[in-house]
Amino acid sequence: MSPNIFAKLFRRRRRESREAPTREDFMKLIPVRNPIVEWGEYADGGVYIVVRKGGGVKKEKRLNLDDIGSFIWLNMDGRNSVEDILSRICSKYKLAKVEAETPLLLFLRRLAERKLIAFLPREAISIGEKRRGRRSSSEG
């Protein structure tokens, strides 16, 4: 994906009066991490995210994700849709979809509100991969 696409995704926008996607459409979207966000993994597999606050003095805060939050973050690799991540959570943690769906959606919403992630349709991911010279999974 070109840096231009990311700049458009993560810039602050005025609230627009556009319709929210349906649940079904949202579940097909692919969450992608903001490429300028610093993050890392601890030895135990836990994930931390470094959040920087602007102003005169640079302030830095480290968000430590729990086990499930870390699992979700690591699965946001630009290939998995929200639905794919939900299925993986249910499989790994032996949860029913109805148990896991609402907490997952709330977590993704909080990450998006902090501009740590954005959501792309699968088509945008495929176009970005073709432009970089990679073969998309749909090509034979």
Kinemage of the C-alpha trace (Angstrom):
@kinemage 1
@onewidth
@group {chain A} dominant
@subgroup {mainchain}
@vectorlist {calphas} color= white
{ca met a 1} P 0.000 0.000 0.000
{ca ser a 2} L 1.281 3.436 -0.760
{ca pro a 3} L 2.021 5.818 2.115
{ca asn a 4} L -0.571 8.151 0.580
{ca ile a 5} L -3.352 5.685 1.386
{ca phe a 6} L -2.268 5.498 5.027
{ca ala a 7} L -2.078 9.277 5.308
{ca lys a 8} L -5.689 9.504 4.169
{ca leu a 9} L -6.797 6.710 6.519
{ca phe a 10} L -5.296 8.042 9.709
{ca arg a 11} L -5.710 11.806 9.383
{ca arg a 12} L -8.294 13.480 11.527
{ca arg a 13} L -11.542 14.055 9.720
{ca arg a 14} L -14.601 16.079 10.420
{ca arg a 15} L -17.582 13.995 11.242
{ca glu a 16} L -19.349 13.235 8.023
{ca ser a 17} L -22.947 12.225 7.756
{ca arg a 18} L -22.413 8.963 5.965
{ca glu a 19} L -24.148 5.736 6.716
{ca ala a 20} L -22.422 3.249 8.955
{ca pro a 21} L -21.680 -0.084 7.281
{ca thr a 22} L -24.039 -2.927 8.040
{ca arg a 23} L -22.826 -5.540 10.500
{ca glu a 24} L -22.324 -7.980 7.649
{ca asp a 25} L -20.245 -5.482 5.640
{ca phe a 26} L -18.220 -4.479 8.701
{ca met a 27} L -17.305 -8.096 9.459
{ca lys a 28} L -15.732 -8.327 5.976
{ca leu a 29} L -13.466 -5.307 6.523
{ca ile a 30} L -9.781 -5.823 7.225
{ca pro a 31} L -8.351 -4.018 10.242
{ca val a 32} L -4.842 -2.677 9.555
{ca arg a 33} L -2.365 -1.275 12.062
{ca asn a 34} L -1.269 2.333 11.665
{ca pro a 35} L 2.285 1.989 10.284
{ca ile a 36} L 3.617 4.885 12.372
{ca val a 37} L 2.512 3.333 15.662
{ca glu a 38} L 5.357 1.723 17.584
{ca trp a 39} L 4.610 -1.613 19.218
{ca gly a 40} L 6.392 -4.742 20.319
{ca glu a 41} L 6.082 -8.121 21.936
{ca tyr a 42} L 7.214 -9.281 25.351
{ca ala a 43} L 8.928 -12.655 25.766
{ca asp a 44} L 5.628 -14.174 26.959
{ca gly a 45} L 3.870 -13.123 23.733
{ca gly a 46} L 2.094 -10.104 25.208
{ca val a 47} L 1.938 -6.966 23.084
{ca tyr a 48} L 2.564 -3.356 24.056
{ca ile a 49} L 1.697 -0.273 22.022
{ca val a 50} L 3.555 3.011 22.427
{ca val a 51} L 1.174 5.972 22.345
{ca arg a 52} L 2.769 9.392 21.943
{ca lys a 53} L 0.982 12.583 22.886
{ca gly a 54} L 1.924 15.846 21.162
{ca gly a 55} L 2.535 19.229 22.682
{ca gly a 56} L 5.636 21.000 23.909
{ca val a 57} L 7.094 17.994 25.711
{ca lys a 58} L 6.769 14.611 24.080
{ca lys a 59} L 4.890 12.292 26.380
{ca glu a 60} L 4.822 8.591 25.882
{ca lys a 61} L 2.479 5.977 27.291
{ca arg a 62} L 2.807 2.229 26.929
{ca leu a 63} L -0.439 0.292 26.566
{ca asn a 64} L -0.050 -3.312 27.653
{ca leu a 65} L -2.592 -5.556 25.970
{ca asp a 66} L -3.956 -8.608 27.733
{ca asp a 67} L -3.724 -12.092 26.227
{ca ile a 68} L -6.770 -11.740 23.970
{ca gly a 69} L -5.932 -8.138 23.006
{ca ser a 70} L -2.412 -9.277 22.047
{ca phe a 71} L -3.859 -12.143 20.023
{ca ile a 72} L -6.151 -9.721 18.159
{ca trp a 73} L -3.326 -7.216 17.506
{ca leu a 74} L -1.045 -9.920 16.090
{ca asn a 75} L -3.845 -11.162 13.825
{ca met a 76} L -4.363 -7.690 12.339
{ca asp a 77} L -1.788 -8.399 9.660
{ca gly a 78} L -3.575 -6.935 6.638
{ca arg a 79} L -4.931 -10.301 5.536
{ca asn a 80} L -7.511 -11.201 8.201
{ca ser a 81} L -10.981 -9.688 8.181
{ca val a 82} L -12.875 -8.897 11.370
{ca glu a 83} L -14.812 -12.118 10.783
{ca asp a 84} L -11.568 -14.117 10.429
{ca ile a 85} L -10.247 -12.700 13.695
{ca leu a 86} L -13.533 -13.488 15.448
{ca ser a 87} L -13.348 -17.104 14.244
{ca arg a 88} L -9.738 -17.407 15.436
{ca ile a 89} L -10.623 -16.023 18.875
{ca cys a 90} L -13.504 -18.473 19.202
{ca ser a 91} L -11.303 -21.363 18.182
{ca lys a 92} L -8.332 -20.507 20.420
{ca tyr a 93} L -10.279 -19.517 23.529
{ca lys a 94} L -13.183 -21.965 23.112
{ca leu a 95} L -15.818 -19.222 22.986
{ca ala a 96} L -19.141 -19.011 21.192
{ca lys a 97} L -19.341 -16.268 18.563
{ca val a 98} L -22.050 -14.453 20.525
{ca glu a 99} L -19.715 -14.297 23.558
{ca ala a 100} L -16.724 -12.958 21.639
{ca glu a 101} L -18.264 -10.663 19.030
{ca thr a 102} L -19.284 -7.668 21.155
{ca pro a 103} L -15.988 -7.454 23.124
{ca leu a 104} L -14.025 -7.758 19.854
{ca leu a 105} L -16.009 -4.987 18.180
{ca leu a 106} L -15.639 -2.705 21.216
{ca phe a 107} L -11.881 -3.323 21.327
{ca leu a 108} L -11.494 -2.595 17.594
{ca arg a 109} L -13.600 0.554 17.973
{ca arg a 110} L -11.363 1.843 20.788
{ca leu a 111} L -8.228 1.172 18.725
{ca ala a 112} L -9.765 2.983 15.738
{ca glu a 113} L -10.815 5.970 17.877
{ca arg a 114} L -7.185 6.323 18.997
{ca lys a 115} L -6.041 6.136 15.338
{ca leu a 116} L -4.072 2.964 16.065
{ca ile a 117} L -5.915 1.019 13.362
{ca ala a 118} L -8.141 1.613 10.360
{ca phe a 119} L -10.456 -0.614 8.341
{ca leu a 120} L -10.068 -1.363 4.658
{ca pro a 121} L -12.153 -3.383 2.234
{ca arg a 122} L -10.352 -6.461 0.891
{ca glu a 123} L -10.259 -4.859 -2.577
{ca ala a 124} L -8.069 -2.000 -1.306
{ca ile a 125} L -5.588 -4.495 0.148
{ca ser a 126} L -5.424 -6.384 -3.157
{ca ile a 127} L -4.847 -3.189 -5.136
{ca gly a 128} L -2.033 -2.153 -2.783
{ca glu a 129} L -0.332 -5.550 -3.112
{ca lys a 130} L -0.499 -5.455 -6.917
{ca arg a 131} L 1.055 -1.989 -6.965
{ca arg a 132} L 3.945 -3.229 -4.836
{ca gly a 133} L 4.479 -6.120 -7.214
{ca arg a 134} L 3.120 -8.815 -4.902
{ca arg a 135} L 0.681 -11.404 -6.042
{ca ser a 136} L -2.617 -11.262 -4.260
{ca ser a 137} L -4.089 -14.471 -2.911
{ca ser a 138} L -6.903 -14.287 -5.488
{ca glu a 139} L -4.472 -14.506 -8.414
{ca gly a 140} L -3.635 -17.943 -9.727
